Amino acid sequence: MLNFYAEQVQQLKAQGQYRTLPDICHEGKYIWRDGRKMLNFSSNDYLGLASDNSLKQQFFAQTDVGEVALTSSSSRLLTGNFPVYAELETLMANQFQREACLLFNSGYHANIGILPALADKQTLIVADKLVHASLIDGIRLSGADYQRYRHNDYAHLQQLLEKYAARYQRIIIVTESVFSMDGDTADLPHLLQFKRQYRNILLYVDEAHAVGVFGQNGLGLAEKCGCIGQIDFLVGTFGKALASMGAYLLCDQVIKDYLINKMRPLIFSTALSPLIVQWSGFVMRRLAQYQPQRARLAALSAQLRTAVQDFTQAPMPSSTHIVPYILGDNAAAVASAERLQKCGFYCLPIRPPTVPNGTSRIRFSLTADISQAELDQLLTMLTAEKK
Ligand SMILES: *Cc1c(COP(=O)(O)O)cnc(C)c1O
């Protein structure tokens, strides 16, 4: 009976697409793997908060660790609704200046739950071609009609809207703000124009890679663009720059009330650990202070983007801290990642199906606690490799 699966595994190995769970240990901004200590250039800890032990110690010093619950033991709709959830939701609604905030167990839960709750047969979902797997799963689960527009191609989106807008009661445009593989960004003001042009459009934006990193207060690209208040469904996650776990939605109160009644991953899953929610609140209260980290990250990122663009002699899609070094075929990306790792840089090759065929790459993601000297070493190494 299991032969089928064994064959599938063999096939993945033959294609060079077999995945395993890596054996790694963390030490601040470093990763240990195979007895080698490497600087982590593949981290989502963009502000360096997860690796900041003094921050953790401050949190524990002001937390009654004997009292705080580690588990909610239940869905929030039953007995799991601890006061910390509402406290964090109120805090965030105030920070973002929106009516309501709703927390979820993860970004994956958020994205596979919100769209199926919102969309019915009268709804068309129109999504960017490169949205995250969790959004694609949410779209599929919704059972609603959907269209994909070419990545960041708003002329194509416009064509789709012209063709379909009148046939549906609602159109939900779905995008990320910072895209995870190319590090490029959506043009949020442009997307908001469609809302003015067509009366039946709602906008769904996933800020997983942008929250913490962009905006004066670290609230994301929507803050930077001054449009937090106009995005119908503003989603973000705590697992990356915010150094925690879980996800949030900023929305109108009526949407929150609706989702509490209709969203299955919210209703039928044990709520986040109250301890982790308290930690999320601790980080959120400090988020505005991390402007120096945001500035550092921006400066480091600009240097790496320029360097990669110079030695690949190819356009650089990224305008953020996620920087792709596109090598083309799988073997080249794997070999380059191995060389970089040997020199102490923990960089990972990204291959199809995660990225389109022929665009295998090293995906650098930078953090604010990488030093200038460390970045310089990487740049020297990359330049030498190219010669
Ligand atoms: C990481 C990520 C998610 C998933 O969030 P988790 O909290 O890790 O489940 C969702 N959307 C995007 C764009 C992401 O990058």
PDBQT file of the ligand as one rigid body, heavy atoms in Angstrom, charges set to zero:
ROOT
HETATM    1  C1  LIG A 401       4.991  33.458   6.352  1.00  0.00    +0.000 C 
HETATM    2  C2  LIG A 401       3.789  33.858   5.571  1.00  0.00    +0.000 A 
HETATM    3  C3  LIG A 401       2.504  33.412   5.917  1.00  0.00    +0.000 A 
HETATM    4  C4  LIG A 401       2.303  32.369   6.974  1.00  0.00    +0.000 C 
HETATM    5  O1  LIG A 401       2.327  32.891   8.238  1.00  0.00    +0.000 OA
HETATM    6  P1  LIG A 401       2.560  31.897   9.450  1.00  0.00    +0.000 P 
HETATM    7  O2  LIG A 401       2.220  32.695  10.646  1.00  0.00    +0.000 OA
HETATM    8  O3  LIG A 401       3.987  31.479   9.383  1.00  0.00    +0.000 OA
HETATM    9  O4  LIG A 401       1.638  30.733   9.238  1.00  0.00    +0.000 OA
HETATM   10  C5  LIG A 401       1.418  33.925   5.245  1.00  0.00    +0.000 A 
HETATM   11  N1  LIG A 401       1.577  34.808   4.231  1.00  0.00    +0.000 NA
HETATM   12  C6  LIG A 401       2.790  35.203   3.840  1.00  0.00    +0.000 A 
HETATM   13  C7  LIG A 401       2.908  36.168   2.700  1.00  0.00    +0.000 C 
HETATM   14  C8  LIG A 401       3.928  34.737   4.483  1.00  0.00    +0.000 A 
HETATM   15  O5  LIG A 401       5.139  35.120   4.077  1.00  0.00    +0.000 OA
ENDROOT
TORSDOF 0
